[in-house]
Amino acid sequence: MNNMGDIGAKFEWDTAFCGRYFSITPNKGFLPANDSIKFDVAFHPDVVEDISFNIRCVVDNSIPLALQLSGRGV
């Protein structure tokens, strides 16, 4: 994620409903102005089926960002 603005912003991923299968690191934090951050997404299924979620990242003073996560447990 890039913050190309003049002001830093807090962010937080809404993973409450998909945390059993996916985790994102860092889950929340602060992104300074004119900086960027990379996220690690981990998939840890405990079932053998297709799993898909649309999650969002709430960012201060911005519309939420969307991310589609999908995987298949084997």
mmCIF file of the N, C-alpha and C atoms, coordinates in Angstrom:
data_MODEL
# 
_entry.id   MODEL 
# 
loop_
_atom_site.group_PDB 
_atom_site.id 
_atom_site.type_symbol 
_atom_site.label_atom_id 
_atom_site.label_alt_id 
_atom_site.label_comp_id 
_atom_site.label_asym_id 
_atom_site.label_entity_id 
_atom_site.label_seq_id 
_atom_site.pdbx_PDB_ins_code 
_atom_site.Cartn_x 
_atom_site.Cartn_y 
_atom_site.Cartn_z 
_atom_site.occupancy 
_atom_site.B_iso_or_equiv 
_atom_site.pdbx_formal_charge 
_atom_site.auth_seq_id 
_atom_site.auth_comp_id 
_atom_site.auth_asym_id 
_atom_site.auth_atom_id 
_atom_site.pdbx_PDB_model_num 
ATOM 1   N N  . MET A 1 1  ? 0.854   -1.149  0.000  1.00 0.00 ? 1  MET A N  1 
ATOM 2   C CA . MET A 1 1  ? 0.000   0.000   0.000  1.00 0.00 ? 1  MET A CA 1 
ATOM 3   C C  . MET A 1 1  ? 0.906   1.219   0.000  1.00 0.00 ? 1  MET A C  1 
ATOM 4   N N  . ASN A 1 2  ? 0.545   2.213   -0.805 1.00 0.00 ? 2  ASN A N  1 
ATOM 5   C CA . ASN A 1 2  ? 1.302   3.462   -0.886 1.00 0.00 ? 2  ASN A CA 1 
ATOM 6   C C  . ASN A 1 2  ? 0.478   4.604   -0.322 1.00 0.00 ? 2  ASN A C  1 
ATOM 7   N N  . ASN A 1 3  ? 1.130   5.475   0.415  1.00 0.00 ? 3  ASN A N  1 
ATOM 8   C CA . ASN A 1 3  ? 0.511   6.701   0.881  1.00 0.00 ? 3  ASN A CA 1 
ATOM 9   C C  . ASN A 1 3  ? 1.206   7.843   0.159  1.00 0.00 ? 3  ASN A C  1 
ATOM 10  N N  . MET A 1 4  ? 0.577   8.322   -0.901 1.00 0.00 ? 4  MET A N  1 
ATOM 11  C CA . MET A 1 4  ? 1.184   9.380   -1.694 1.00 0.00 ? 4  MET A CA 1 
ATOM 12  C C  . MET A 1 4  ? 0.739   10.767  -1.236 1.00 0.00 ? 4  MET A C  1 
ATOM 13  N N  . GLY A 1 5  ? 0.039   10.815  -0.094 1.00 0.00 ? 5  GLY A N  1 
ATOM 14  C CA . GLY A 1 5  ? -0.456  12.085  0.414  1.00 0.00 ? 5  GLY A CA 1 
ATOM 15  C C  . GLY A 1 5  ? 0.537   12.780  1.326  1.00 0.00 ? 5  GLY A C  1 
ATOM 16  N N  . ASP A 1 6  ? 0.100   13.925  1.834  1.00 0.00 ? 6  ASP A N  1 
ATOM 17  C CA . ASP A 1 6  ? 0.942   14.745  2.713  1.00 0.00 ? 6  ASP A CA 1 
ATOM 18  C C  . ASP A 1 6  ? 0.788   14.380  4.186  1.00 0.00 ? 6  ASP A C  1 
ATOM 19  N N  . ILE A 1 7  ? -0.186  13.539  4.506  1.00 0.00 ? 7  ILE A N  1 
ATOM 20  C CA . ILE A 1 7  ? -0.510  13.228  5.890  1.00 0.00 ? 7  ILE A CA 1 
ATOM 21  C C  . ILE A 1 7  ? -0.473  11.710  6.084  1.00 0.00 ? 7  ILE A C  1 
ATOM 22  N N  . GLY A 1 8  ? 0.108   11.276  7.192  1.00 0.00 ? 8  GLY A N  1 
ATOM 23  C CA . GLY A 1 8  ? 0.100   9.858   7.525  1.00 0.00 ? 8  GLY A CA 1 
ATOM 24  C C  . GLY A 1 8  ? -1.307  9.392   7.849  1.00 0.00 ? 8  GLY A C  1 
ATOM 25  N N  . ALA A 1 9  ? -1.527  8.089   7.814  1.00 0.00 ? 9  ALA A N  1 
ATOM 26  C CA . ALA A 1 9  ? -2.867  7.556   8.067  1.00 0.00 ? 9  ALA A CA 1 
ATOM 27  C C  . ALA A 1 9  ? -2.783  6.216   8.788  1.00 0.00 ? 9  ALA A C  1 
ATOM 28  N N  . LYS A 1 10 ? -3.716  6.004   9.703  1.00 0.00 ? 10 LYS A N  1 
ATOM 29  C CA . LYS A 1 10 ? -3.867  4.713   10.354 1.00 0.00 ? 10 LYS A CA 1 
ATOM 30  C C  . LYS A 1 10 ? -4.614  3.783   9.405  1.00 0.00 ? 10 LYS A C  1 
ATOM 31  N N  . PHE A 1 11 ? -4.316  2.497   9.495  1.00 0.00 ? 11 PHE A N  1 
ATOM 32  C CA . PHE A 1 11 ? -5.038  1.501   8.705  1.00 0.00 ? 11 PHE A CA 1 
ATOM 33  C C  . PHE A 1 11 ? -5.322  0.294   9.587  1.00 0.00 ? 11 PHE A C  1 
ATOM 34  N N  . GLU A 1 12 ? -6.372  -0.449  9.230  1.00 0.00 ? 12 GLU A N  1 
ATOM 35  C CA . GLU A 1 12 ? -6.689  -1.697  9.929  1.00 0.00 ? 12 GLU A CA 1 
ATOM 36  C C  . GLU A 1 12 ? -7.475  -2.608  9.002  1.00 0.00 ? 12 GLU A C  1 
ATOM 37  N N  . TRP A 1 13 ? -6.985  -3.844  8.847  1.00 0.00 ? 13 TRP A N  1 
ATOM 38  C CA . TRP A 1 13 ? -7.674  -4.852  8.056  1.00 0.00 ? 13 TRP A CA 1 
ATOM 39  C C  . TRP A 1 13 ? -8.805  -5.449  8.870  1.00 0.00 ? 13 TRP A C  1 
ATOM 40  N N  . ASP A 1 14 ? -9.958  -5.622  8.253  1.00 0.00 ? 14 ASP A N  1 
ATOM 41  C CA . ASP A 1 14 ? -11.118 -6.241  8.900  1.00 0.00 ? 14 ASP A CA 1 
ATOM 42  C C  . ASP A 1 14 ? -11.097 -7.733  8.570  1.00 0.00 ? 14 ASP A C  1 
ATOM 43  N N  . THR A 1 15 ? -10.433 -8.513  9.414  1.00 0.00 ? 15 THR A N  1 
ATOM 44  C CA . THR A 1 15 ? -10.297 -9.950  9.179  1.00 0.00 ? 15 THR A CA 1 
ATOM 45  C C  . THR A 1 15 ? -11.078 -10.774 10.197 1.00 0.00 ? 15 THR A C  1 
ATOM 46  N N  . ALA A 1 16 ? -11.998 -10.153 10.913 1.00 0.00 ? 16 ALA A N  1 
ATOM 47  C CA . ALA A 1 16 ? -12.725 -10.849 11.977 1.00 0.00 ? 16 ALA A CA 1 
ATOM 48  C C  . ALA A 1 16 ? -13.449 -12.093 11.472 1.00 0.00 ? 16 ALA A C  1 
ATOM 49  N N  . PHE A 1 17 ? -14.032 -12.031 10.309 1.00 0.00 ? 17 PHE A N  1 
ATOM 50  C CA . PHE A 1 17 ? -14.836 -13.148 9.806  1.00 0.00 ? 17 PHE A CA 1 
ATOM 51  C C  . PHE A 1 17 ? -14.028 -14.168 9.009  1.00 0.00 ? 17 PHE A C  1 
ATOM 52  N N  . CYS A 1 18 ? -12.798 -13.865 8.635  1.00 0.00 ? 18 CYS A N  1 
ATOM 53  C CA . CYS A 1 18 ? -12.005 -14.817 7.845  1.00 0.00 ? 18 CYS A CA 1 
ATOM 54  C C  . CYS A 1 18 ? -10.722 -15.232 8.563  1.00 0.00 ? 18 CYS A C  1 
ATOM 55  N N  . GLY A 1 19 ? -10.540 -14.813 9.809  1.00 0.00 ? 19 GLY A N  1 
ATOM 56  C CA . GLY A 1 19 ? -9.309  -15.079 10.555 1.00 0.00 ? 19 GLY A CA 1 
ATOM 57  C C  . GLY A 1 19 ? -9.013  -16.549 10.768 1.00 0.00 ? 19 GLY A C  1 
ATOM 58  N N  . ARG A 1 20 ? -10.036 -17.381 10.651 1.00 0.00 ? 20 ARG A N  1 
ATOM 59  C CA . ARG A 1 20 ? -9.817  -18.830 10.784 1.00 0.00 ? 20 ARG A CA 1 
ATOM 60  C C  . ARG A 1 20 ? -8.959  -19.364 9.630  1.00 0.00 ? 20 ARG A C  1 
ATOM 61  N N  . TYR A 1 21 ? -9.042  -18.717 8.462  1.00 0.00 ? 21 TYR A N  1 
ATOM 62  C CA . TYR A 1 21 ? -8.377  -19.197 7.260  1.00 0.00 ? 21 TYR A CA 1 
ATOM 63  C C  . TYR A 1 21 ? -7.236  -18.312 6.759  1.00 0.00 ? 21 TYR A C  1 
ATOM 64  N N  . PHE A 1 22 ? -7.330  -17.017 6.996  1.00 0.00 ? 22 PHE A N  1 
ATOM 65  C CA . PHE A 1 22 ? -6.334  -16.071 6.484  1.00 0.00 ? 22 PHE A CA 1 
ATOM 66  C C  . PHE A 1 22 ? -5.870  -15.143 7.599  1.00 0.00 ? 22 PHE A C  1 
ATOM 67  N N  . SER A 1 23 ? -4.617  -14.732 7.522  1.00 0.00 ? 23 SER A N  1 
ATOM 68  C CA . SER A 1 23 ? -4.117  -13.691 8.412  1.00 0.00 ? 23 SER A CA 1 
ATOM 69  C C  . SER A 1 23 ? -3.277  -12.722 7.583  1.00 0.00 ? 23 SER A C  1 
ATOM 70  N N  . ILE A 1 24 ? -3.271  -11.472 8.009  1.00 0.00 ? 24 ILE A N  1 
ATOM 71  C CA . ILE A 1 24 ? -2.513  -10.421 7.326  1.00 0.00 ? 24 ILE A CA 1 
ATOM 72  C C  . ILE A 1 24 ? -1.609  -9.749  8.349  1.00 0.00 ? 24 ILE A C  1 
ATOM 73  N N  . THR A 1 25 ? -0.344  -9.592  7.971  1.00 0.00 ? 25 THR A N  1 
ATOM 74  C CA . THR A 1 25 ? 0.624   -8.951  8.856  1.00 0.00 ? 25 THR A CA 1 
ATOM 75  C C  . THR A 1 25 ? 1.285   -7.803  8.117  1.00 0.00 ? 25 THR A C  1 
ATOM 76  N N  . PRO A 1 26 ? 1.330   -6.612  8.663  1.00 0.00 ? 26 PRO A N  1 
ATOM 77  C CA . PRO A 1 26 ? 0.676   -6.197  9.893  1.00 0.00 ? 26 PRO A CA 1 
ATOM 78  C C  . PRO A 1 26 ? -0.828  -6.016  9.676  1.00 0.00 ? 26 PRO A C  1 
ATOM 79  N N  . ASN A 1 27 ? -1.600  -6.320  10.702 1.00 0.00 ? 27 ASN A N  1 
ATOM 80  C CA . ASN A 1 27 ? -3.050  -6.218  10.629 1.00 0.00 ? 27 ASN A CA 1 
ATOM 81  C C  . ASN A 1 27 ? -3.523  -4.775  10.786 1.00 0.00 ? 27 ASN A C  1 
ATOM 82  N N  . LYS A 1 28 ? -2.757  -3.981  11.515 1.00 0.00 ? 28 LYS A N  1 
ATOM 83  C CA . LYS A 1 28 ? -3.086  -2.567  11.676 1.00 0.00 ? 28 LYS A CA 1 
ATOM 84  C C  . LYS A 1 28 ? -1.806  -1.807  11.956 1.00 0.00 ? 28 LYS A C  1 
ATOM 85  N N  . GLY A 1 29 ? -1.891  -0.502  11.756 1.00 0.00 ? 29 GLY A N  1 
ATOM 86  C CA . GLY A 1 29 ? -0.709  0.313   11.998 1.00 0.00 ? 29 GLY A CA 1 
ATOM 87  C C  . GLY A 1 29 ? -0.875  1.715   11.459 1.00 0.00 ? 29 GLY A C  1 
ATOM 88  N N  . PHE A 1 30 ? 0.249   2.360   11.252 1.00 0.00 ? 30 PHE A N  1 
ATOM 89  C CA . PHE A 1 30 ? 0.287   3.737   10.777 1.00 0.00 ? 30 PHE A CA 1 
ATOM 90  C C  . PHE A 1 30 ? 1.225   3.801   9.581  1.00 0.00 ? 30 PHE A C  1 
ATOM 91  N N  . LEU A 1 31 ? 0.763   4.427   8.519  1.00 0.00 ? 31 LEU A N  1 
ATOM 92  C CA . LEU A 1 31 ? 1.568   4.597   7.308  1.00 0.00 ? 31 LEU A CA 1 
ATOM 93  C C  . LEU A 1 31 ? 1.894   6.082   7.152  1.00 0.00 ? 31 LEU A C  1 
ATOM 94  N N  . PRO A 1 32 ? 3.173   6.453   7.314  1.00 0.00 ? 32 PRO A N  1 
ATOM 95  C CA . PRO A 1 32 ? 3.555   7.859   7.188  1.00 0.00 ? 32 PRO A CA 1 
ATOM 96  C C  . PRO A 1 32 ? 3.311   8.404   5.778  1.00 0.00 ? 32 PRO A C  1 
ATOM 97  N N  . ALA A 1 33 ? 3.265   9.707   5.681  1.00 0.00 ? 33 ALA A N  1 
ATOM 98  C CA . ALA A 1 33 ? 3.108   10.372  4.382  1.00 0.00 ? 33 ALA A CA 1 
ATOM 99  C C  . ALA A 1 33 ? 4.255   9.977   3.451  1.00 0.00 ? 33 ALA A C  1 
ATOM 100 N N  . ASN A 1 34 ? 3.932   9.824   2.181  1.00 0.00 ? 34 ASN A N  1 
ATOM 101 C CA . ASN A 1 34 ? 4.923   9.494   1.147  1.00 0.00 ? 34 ASN A CA 1 
ATOM 102 C C  . ASN A 1 34 ? 5.732   8.241   1.455  1.00 0.00 ? 34 ASN A C  1 
ATOM 103 N N  . ASP A 1 35 ? 5.068   7.251   2.016  1.00 0.00 ? 35 ASP A N  1 
ATOM 104 C CA . ASP A 1 35 ? 5.733   6.000   2.360  1.00 0.00 ? 35 ASP A CA 1 
ATOM 105 C C  . ASP A 1 35 ? 4.888   4.837   1.840  1.00 0.00 ? 35 ASP A C  1 
ATOM 106 N N  . SER A 1 36 ? 5.413   3.643   1.934  1.00 0.00 ? 36 SER A N  1 
ATOM 107 C CA . SER A 1 36 ? 4.668   2.462   1.494  1.00 0.00 ? 36 SER A CA 1 
ATOM 108 C C  . SER A 1 36 ? 4.900   1.328   2.487  1.00 0.00 ? 36 SER A C  1 
ATOM 109 N N  . ILE A 1 37 ? 4.036   0.317   2.394  1.00 0.00 ? 37 ILE A N  1 
ATOM 110 C CA . ILE A 1 37 ? 4.135   -0.841  3.271  1.00 0.00 ? 37 ILE A CA 1 
ATOM 111 C C  . ILE A 1 37 ? 3.722   -2.076  2.481  1.00 0.00 ? 37 ILE A C  1 
ATOM 112 N N  . LYS A 1 38 ? 4.368   -3.190  2.777  1.00 0.00 ? 38 LYS A N  1 
ATOM 113 C CA . LYS A 1 38 ? 4.002   -4.467  2.171  1.00 0.00 ? 38 LYS A CA 1 
ATOM 114 C C  . LYS A 1 38 ? 3.321   -5.316  3.240  1.00 0.00 ? 38 LYS A C  1 
ATOM 115 N N  . PHE A 1 39 ? 2.350   -6.102  2.805  1.00 0.00 ? 39 PHE A N  1 
ATOM 116 C CA . PHE A 1 39 ? 1.610   -6.966  3.709  1.00 0.00 ? 39 PHE A CA 1 
ATOM 117 C C  . PHE A 1 39 ? 1.890   -8.421  3.368  1.00 0.00 ? 39 PHE A C  1 
ATOM 118 N N  . ASP A 1 40 ? 2.000   -9.257  4.378  1.00 0.00 ? 40 ASP A N  1 
ATOM 119 C CA . ASP A 1 40 ? 2.103   -10.700 4.199  1.00 0.00 ? 40 ASP A CA 1 
ATOM 120 C C  . ASP A 1 40 ? 0.736   -11.304 4.481  1.00 0.00 ? 40 ASP A C  1 
ATOM 121 N N  . VAL A 1 41 ? 0.221   -12.060 3.510  1.00 0.00 ? 41 VAL A N  1 
ATOM 122 C CA . VAL A 1 41 ? -1.053  -12.748 3.674  1.00 0.00 ? 41 VAL A CA 1 
ATOM 123 C C  . VAL A 1 41 ? -0.757  -14.236 3.793  1.00 0.00 ? 41 VAL A C  1 
ATOM 124 N N  . ALA A 1 42 ? -1.228  -14.851 4.878  1.00 0.00 ? 42 ALA A N  1 
ATOM 125 C CA . ALA A 1 42 ? -1.017  -16.281 5.105  1.00 0.00 ? 42 ALA A CA 1 
ATOM 126 C C  . ALA A 1 42 ? -2.352  -17.009 5.015  1.00 0.00 ? 42 ALA A C  1 
ATOM 127 N N  . PHE A 1 43 ? -2.320  -18.176 4.395  1.00 0.00 ? 43 PHE A N  1 
ATOM 128 C CA . PHE A 1 43 ? -3.496  -19.035 4.247  1.00 0.00 ? 43 PHE A CA 1 
ATOM 129 C C  . PHE A 1 43 ? -3.273  -20.268 5.106  1.00 0.00 ? 43 PHE A C  1 
ATOM 130 N N  . HIS A 1 44 ? -4.190  -20.522 6.039  1.00 0.00 ? 44 HIS A N  1 
ATOM 131 C CA . HIS A 1 44 ? -4.049  -21.662 6.935  1.00 0.00 ? 44 HIS A CA 1 
ATOM 132 C C  . HIS A 1 44 ? -5.402  -22.360 7.089  1.00 0.00 ? 44 HIS A C  1 
ATOM 133 N N  . PRO A 1 45 ? -5.788  -23.133 6.051  1.00 0.00 ? 45 PRO A N  1 
ATOM 134 C CA . PRO A 1 45 ? -7.082  -23.810 6.067  1.00 0.00 ? 45 PRO A CA 1 
ATOM 135 C C  . PRO A 1 45 ? -7.080  -25.022 6.987  1.00 0.00 ? 45 PRO A C  1 
ATOM 136 N N  . ASP A 1 46 ? -8.262  -25.371 7.473  1.00 0.00 ? 46 ASP A N  1 
ATOM 137 C CA . ASP A 1 46 ? -8.420  -26.597 8.244  1.00 0.00 ? 46 ASP A CA 1 
ATOM 138 C C  . ASP A 1 46 ? -9.543  -27.468 7.669  1.00 0.00 ? 46 ASP A C  1 
ATOM 139 N N  . VAL A 1 47 ? -9.933  -27.158 6.428  1.00 0.00 ? 47 VAL A N  1 
ATOM 140 C CA . VAL A 1 47 ? -10.958 -27.917 5.712  1.00 0.00 ? 47 VAL A CA 1 
ATOM 141 C C  . VAL A 1 47 ? -10.492 -28.124 4.271  1.00 0.00 ? 47 VAL A C  1 
ATOM 142 N N  . VAL A 1 48 ? -11.064 -29.142 3.616  1.00 0.00 ? 48 VAL A N  1 
ATOM 143 C CA . VAL A 1 48 ? -10.741 -29.407 2.214  1.00 0.00 ? 48 VAL A CA 1 
ATOM 144 C C  . VAL A 1 48 ? -11.893 -28.875 1.372  1.00 0.00 ? 48 VAL A C  1 
ATOM 145 N N  . GLU A 1 49 ? -11.775 -27.612 0.979  1.00 0.00 ? 49 GLU A N  1 
ATOM 146 C CA . GLU A 1 49 ? -12.790 -26.957 0.155  1.00 0.00 ? 49 GLU A CA 1 
ATOM 147 C C  . GLU A 1 49 ? -12.253 -25.623 -0.332 1.00 0.00 ? 49 GLU A C  1 
ATOM 148 N N  . ASP A 1 50 ? -12.974 -25.026 -1.286 1.00 0.00 ? 50 ASP A N  1 
ATOM 149 C CA . ASP A 1 50 ? -12.623 -23.688 -1.760 1.00 0.00 ? 50 ASP A CA 1 
ATOM 150 C C  . ASP A 1 50 ? -13.032 -22.671 -0.705 1.00 0.00 ? 50 ASP A C  1 
ATOM 151 N N  . ILE A 1 51 ? -12.157 -21.722 -0.459 1.00 0.00 ? 51 ILE A N  1 
ATOM 152 C CA . ILE A 1 51 ? -12.409 -20.693 0.548  1.00 0.00 ? 51 ILE A CA 1 
ATOM 153 C C  . ILE A 1 51 ? -12.146 -19.346 -0.107 1.00 0.00 ? 51 ILE A C  1 
ATOM 154 N N  . SER A 1 52 ? -13.096 -18.433 0.010  1.00 0.00 ? 52 SER A N  1 
ATOM 155 C CA . SER A 1 52 ? -12.953 -17.118 -0.610 1.00 0.00 ? 52 SER A CA 1 
ATOM 156 C C  . SER A 1 52 ? -13.616 -16.059 0.258  1.00 0.00 ? 52 SER A C  1 
ATOM 157 N N  . PHE A 1 53 ? -12.953 -14.942 0.415  1.00 0.00 ? 53 PHE A N  1 
ATOM 158 C CA . PHE A 1 53 ? -13.476 -13.816 1.190  1.00 0.00 ? 53 PHE A CA 1 
ATOM 159 C C  . PHE A 1 53 ? -13.095 -12.518 0.501  1.00 0.00 ? 53 PHE A C  1 
ATOM 160 N N  . ASN A 1 54 ? -13.959 -11.547 0.586  1.00 0.00 ? 54 ASN A N  1 
ATOM 161 C CA . ASN A 1 54 ? -13.645 -10.173 0.225  1.00 0.00 ? 54 ASN A CA 1 
ATOM 162 C C  . ASN A 1 54 ? -13.472 -9.428  1.537  1.00 0.00 ? 54 ASN A C  1 
ATOM 163 N N  . ILE A 1 55 ? -12.293 -8.884  1.744  1.00 0.00 ? 55 ILE A N  1 
ATOM 164 C CA . ILE A 1 55 ? -12.060 -8.155  2.986  1.00 0.00 ? 55 ILE A CA 1 
ATOM 165 C C  . ILE A 1 55 ? -11.734 -6.708  2.652  1.00 0.00 ? 55 ILE A C  1 
ATOM 166 N N  . ARG A 1 56 ? -11.743 -5.884  3.692  1.00 0.00 ? 56 ARG A N  1 
ATOM 167 C CA . ARG A 1 56 ? -11.449 -4.473  3.456  1.00 0.00 ? 56 ARG A CA 1 
ATOM 168 C C  . ARG A 1 56 ? -10.442 -3.965  4.469  1.00 0.00 ? 56 ARG A C  1 
ATOM 169 N N  . CYS A 1 57 ? -9.755  -2.942  4.051  1.00 0.00 ? 57 CYS A N  1 
ATOM 170 C CA . CYS A 1 57 ? -8.807  -2.252  4.908  1.00 0.00 ? 57 CYS A CA 1 
ATOM 171 C C  . CYS A 1 57 ? -9.355  -0.851  5.134  1.00 0.00 ? 57 CYS A C  1 
ATOM 172 N N  . VAL A 1 58 ? -9.640  -0.540  6.381  1.00 0.00 ? 58 VAL A N  1 
ATOM 173 C CA . VAL A 1 58 ? -10.150 0.781   6.733  1.00 0.00 ? 58 VAL A CA 1 
ATOM 174 C C  . VAL A 1 58 ? -8.952  1.713   6.900  1.00 0.00 ? 58 VAL A C  1 
ATOM 175 N N  . VAL A 1 59 ? -8.949  2.810   6.159  1.00 0.00 ? 59 VAL A N  1 
ATOM 176 C CA . VAL A 1 59 ? -7.859  3.776   6.176  1.00 0.00 ? 59 VAL A CA 1 
ATOM 177 C C  . VAL A 1 59 ? -8.434  5.131   6.590  1.00 0.00 ? 59 VAL A C  1 
ATOM 178 N N  . ASP A 1 60 ? -7.790  5.791   7.547  1.00 0.00 ? 60 ASP A N  1 
ATOM 179 C CA . ASP A 1 60 ? -8.249  7.119   7.987  1.00 0.00 ? 60 ASP A CA 1 
ATOM 180 C C  . ASP A 1 60 ? -8.444  8.060   6.800  1.00 0.00 ? 60 ASP A C  1 
ATOM 181 N N  . ASN A 1 61 ? -9.550  8.769   6.801  1.00 0.00 ? 61 ASN A N  1 
ATOM 182 C CA . ASN A 1 61 ? -9.844  9.809   5.810  1.00 0.00 ? 61 ASN A CA 1 
ATOM 183 C C  . ASN A 1 61 ? -9.798  9.313   4.374  1.00 0.00 ? 61 ASN A C  1 
ATOM 184 N N  . SER A 1 62 ? -10.207 8.070   4.152  1.00 0.00 ? 62 SER A N  1 
ATOM 185 C CA . SER A 1 62 ? -10.212 7.498   2.813  1.00 0.00 ? 62 SER A CA 1 
ATOM 186 C C  . SER A 1 62 ? -11.305 6.441   2.721  1.00 0.00 ? 62 SER A C  1 
ATOM 187 N N  . ILE A 1 63 ? -11.676 6.108   1.504  1.00 0.00 ? 63 ILE A N  1 
ATOM 188 C CA . ILE A 1 63 ? -12.619 5.008   1.352  1.00 0.00 ? 63 ILE A CA 1 
ATOM 189 C C  . ILE A 1 63 ? -11.868 3.706   1.638  1.00 0.00 ? 63 ILE A C  1 
ATOM 190 N N  . PRO A 1 64 ? -12.558 2.679   2.168  1.00 0.00 ? 64 PRO A N  1 
ATOM 191 C CA . PRO A 1 64 ? -11.883 1.410   2.459  1.00 0.00 ? 64 PRO A CA 1 
ATOM 192 C C  . PRO A 1 64 ? -11.313 0.777   1.192  1.00 0.00 ? 64 PRO A C  1 
ATOM 193 N N  . LEU A 1 65 ? -10.180 0.123   1.336  1.00 0.00 ? 65 LEU A N  1 
ATOM 194 C CA . LEU A 1 65 ? -9.564  -0.615  0.237  1.00 0.00 ? 65 LEU A CA 1 
ATOM 195 C C  . LEU A 1 65 ? -10.077 -2.047  0.280  1.00 0.00 ? 65 LEU A C  1 
ATOM 196 N N  . ALA A 1 66 ? -10.241 -2.668  -0.867 1.00 0.00 ? 66 ALA A N  1 
ATOM 197 C CA . ALA A 1 66 ? -10.769 -4.035  -0.934 1.00 0.00 ? 66 ALA A CA 1 
ATOM 198 C C  . ALA A 1 66 ? -9.689  -5.009  -1.386 1.00 0.00 ? 66 ALA A C  1 
ATOM 199 N N  . LEU A 1 67 ? -9.782  -6.233  -0.875 1.00 0.00 ? 67 LEU A N  1 
ATOM 200 C CA . LEU A 1 67 ? -8.868  -7.293  -1.264 1.00 0.00 ? 67 LEU A CA 1 
ATOM 201 C C  . LEU A 1 67 ? -9.648  -8.603  -1.276 1.00 0.00 ? 67 LEU A C  1 
ATOM 202 N N  . GLN A 1 68 ? -9.521  -9.349  -2.373 1.00 0.00 ? 68 GLN A N  1 
ATOM 203 C CA . GLN A 1 68 ? -10.171 -10.650 -2.459 1.00 0.00 ? 68 GLN A CA 1 
ATOM 204 C C  . GLN A 1 68 ? -9.148  -11.725 -2.149 1.00 0.00 ? 68 GLN A C  1 
ATOM 205 N N  . LEU A 1 69 ? -9.484  -12.581 -1.182 1.00 0.00 ? 69 LEU A N  1 
ATOM 206 C CA . LEU A 1 69 ? -8.626  -13.680 -0.782 1.00 0.00 ? 69 LEU A CA 1 
ATOM 207 C C  . LEU A 1 69 ? -9.299  -14.990 -1.178 1.00 0.00 ? 69 LEU A C  1 
ATOM 208 N N  . SER A 1 70 ? -8.549  -15.901 -1.763 1.00 0.00 ? 70 SER A N  1 
ATOM 209 C CA . SER A 1 70 ? -9.126  -17.206 -2.087 1.00 0.00 ? 70 SER A CA 1 
ATOM 210 C C  . SER A 1 70 ? -8.037  -18.268 -2.021 1.00 0.00 ? 70 SER A C  1 
ATOM 211 N N  . GLY A 1 71 ? -8.461  -19.465 -1.696 1.00 0.00 ? 71 GLY A N  1 
ATOM 212 C CA . GLY A 1 71 ? -7.544  -20.592 -1.607 1.00 0.00 ? 71 GLY A CA 1 
ATOM 213 C C  . GLY A 1 71 ? -8.330  -21.880 -1.556 1.00 0.00 ? 71 GLY A C  1 
ATOM 214 N N  . ARG A 1 72 ? -7.623  -22.985 -1.581 1.00 0.00 ? 72 ARG A N  1 
ATOM 215 C CA . ARG A 1 72 ? -8.275  -24.292 -1.500 1.00 0.00 ? 72 ARG A CA 1 
ATOM 216 C C  . ARG A 1 72 ? -7.461  -25.165 -0.549 1.00 0.00 ? 72 ARG A C  1 
ATOM 217 N N  . GLY A 1 73 ? -8.142  -25.652 0.480  1.00 0.00 ? 73 GLY A N  1 
ATOM 218 C CA . GLY A 1 73 ? -7.499  -26.583 1.394  1.00 0.00 ? 73 GLY A CA 1 
ATOM 219 C C  . GLY A 1 73 ? -7.403  -27.954 0.738  1.00 0.00 ? 73 GLY A C  1 
ATOM 220 N N  . VAL A 1 74 ? -6.277  -28.627 0.930  1.00 0.00 ? 74 VAL A N  1 
ATOM 221 C CA . VAL A 1 74 ? -6.098  -29.975 0.367  1.00 0.00 ? 74 VAL A CA 1 
ATOM 222 C C  . VAL A 1 74 ? -5.660  -30.942 1.452  1.00 0.00 ? 74 VAL A C  1 
# 
